Amino acid sequence: MPLQRATNTETANSRDPQLYNLDYDIGQQRNLAYRYPKIVRDMAKRIEEIKQGNVTEKTEEFRLF
C-alpha cells in the first residue's frame, strides 16, 4: 500500500478495498476491510445505488463496534 511520506497515510491509489474506523484510527493506519467484508460489500452496494441516481434519505450506519 503506497503511503504519503509526510503524513504516513495511504495515498488512495490502492485498488484494495479500504475501511477505517475513524473513531479510533484518525490517521487511517489500520485497514479493516478484510476483517469486515460484509460492511465493505454493503457500502459498495450503496455507493453504486447512489451513482445510479438512487439518492434517497436512506441513511444507514455502518458500525464496526
N, C-alpha and C positions, 0 to 999 in steps of 0.2 A: 504494500500500500504506500503510495507516494505521500511524503509529508512536507509541509512548508517548514523550511529551516528556522525561520524567525519565531514561529509560534508552536512548532512541533505538532501541528494539526493536519488532518487529512486534506488533500487538495481538491477533492470531489472529482477526480479524474478516474477513479476506480470504477470498474463495471460491476464489482461485487455489491450486493445489497448492503445498505448501511442503516443501522438503527442504534440510536444512542439514548440513554436516559439522562436528560439534561438536568434533572433534579440532583443527580449525583455525579455527573461527568460533564461539566460545562465545557471542558476542553476537548470533548469528543475523542477521547483516547481509547475507549473500550467499545468496539463494535459488537453489539448484541444480536445482530441479525441471525446468526446461525443458532443461537440459543433460543430464539423466539421466532421460528419460521412462520407460524400462523399469523402473528401480528404483521410480519413483513408482507405476506400474501394478502391479508385483509386491507392493509394500507395501499398496496399496489393496485388492488381491485378498485378501491375508492378513487384513487388518482385517475385511473382510466375512465371511470364514470364521469368525473369532473371534466376530463379532456373531451369526452363525447358530448358535453353540454348538459349533463345531468347535475347541474349546480343547484342544490336544494338547501334547505335549512337543516338537512340531516347532519347532525353533529354526533360524532362517535368518539368516545375517548379510547385511546389505545394505551392502557395501563400495563406496565410491567410488574409493578408491585402494589 
